Amino acid sequence: MKSPGRSPRKPPPVKTRAVHPRFTGWKTSDADEIERRRERARTQPITLRHVPDTDPFYGDFLAGTLGTGRSYGVEIRSLTEQENTCACMDFRVNGLGTCKHVEKVLQHLAGRRGYKTALRRGSRITEIHLSRQTEPPSVRLRWGDPAPGELRTALAPFFATDGTLLADPVDGVPALRRAVDDLPRVVRRSVRLSREVSDRAAELRRRRTRDGARAMFLEDVAAGKRRLDPPKATLYPYQREGALHLAFGERAMLADDMGLGKTIQAIAAAEILAQTRRIERVLVVSPVSLKAEWEEQIQRFSGRPARIITGSRAARLKAYQRPPFYTLVNYEQVRSDWDALNTVLTPDLVILDEAQRIKNWQTKTADAVKLLHSPYAFVLTGTPLENRIDELYSIFQVLDSHLLGPLFRFNREFYDLDEQGRPVGCKNLDRLHRRVRTVMLRRRKSDVEDQLPPRRMKNHFVAMPAETRKTYTGFEQRVAGLVQLAK
């Protein structure tokens, strides 16, 4: 019987545990990958900041990861569909239309006052954005509600009824931007032209000028106005082709067999860029054991100044401030100094020698190398593939992160996976070869042996040191005794 005046005891609270999605190996669907990013948004410490003068829900945000010092611009144009934009690398590559930064913003907005109203009314901003749901990505128009009549009159001629840009982005995007800029200010505030649209047009324009630039350069070489060979050497025909591949590929791989002269081809390509693009700072990243060899080869073939970076971090930072044409570092230094290399040295060209050092995409060294910024990059390796095809994926992230797509799609496309998502074999290797050959040039010695000089044999007799002679004489006497016994 309960005592009068005493409240009944409350049952103890039921402890609940959050259920997180489980993923098995590499065998995932796009839906799984989207859920991965939602889980990271829930669990990782991501900071958010709303950009002033933009819509509180359908506006611009800055998302950053604590401890990294990096933040990324996020554009929210839909609260329910994968049509938002983030400047991070994962968003640009994964083709999912989302990333952990976008998901973090959406989770934050879902808890804000007025969310249901914003969800119901939709965005009033007219969006011109890059849709990554198509291949290749396309420029799309999405009308706000309502859209001013003056805005519709200005933009409608540029787009089809389904919202696709009618003109080629290289020509259409600049004209579209001019049309937006010519609008009255009050109307211009109702339209957002995503930064990705201009970036896409610039990238396409740059790609299309490569072939023309190469043809013009070769015409100048034939007319004696420019030189293809480095100042102090004459290249073999296949080496000239390799130098042109690097210089006009801009971000390219040379995977020739050992002994075919990858170093001299890279130096020749750097000389071509110095003539045609006026580059002034080249960063060479190699194993420690090859830094002195690079310095010697640079002096031998080009005569340009080069400096091997050594010493403490303070000494290295000082050396980056006034660099010569070539700065020579090793991979371990990049792991420590990548931020200073980007902000202080600011290289025009990065050359990675023995690039198989970054074949494991999970290492901190590989991560640091992939953070280096430069307009041009050469990757040199005689063994682009040693054990697994995802080693090739890691190296190609330095050159073109879009070429092979996200890792989860790469694994699906080129690996046979068992039920646990573990690789048990490879597939579609001919498709992989077609995809990488636009960037990678590989020649074996048998491919170019008719261009190589005849082999010359020279014998050099070297006297033994005293200690070696003493050991040799002892073994010589023992062998002589054994020969005598055998007779």
Secondary structure, 3 states (H helix, E strand, C coil): CCCCCCCCCCCCCCCCCCCCCCCCCCCCCHHHHHHHHHHHHHHCCEEEEECCCCCCCCCEEEEEECCCCCEEEEECCCCCCCCCEECCHHHHHHCCCCCHHHHHHHHHHHCCCCHHHHHHHCCCCEEEEEECCCCCCEEEEECCCCCCHHHHHHHHHHECCCCEECCCHHHHHHHHHHHHHCCCHHHHCCEEECHHHHHHHHHHHHHHHHHHHHHHHHHHHHCCCCCCCCCCCCCCHHHHHHHHHHHHHCEEEECCCCCCCHHHHHHHHHHHHHHHCCCCCEEEEECHHHHHHHHHHHHHHCCCCEEECCCCHHHHHHHHHCCCCEEEEEHHHHHHHHHHHHHHHCCCEEEEECHHHHCCCCCHHHHHHHCCCCCEEEEECCCCCCCCHHHHHHHHHHHCCCCCCCHHHHHHHHEEECCCCCEEEECCHHHHHHHHCCCEECCCHHHHHHHCCCCCCCCCCCCCCHHHHHHHHHHHHHHHHHHHHHC
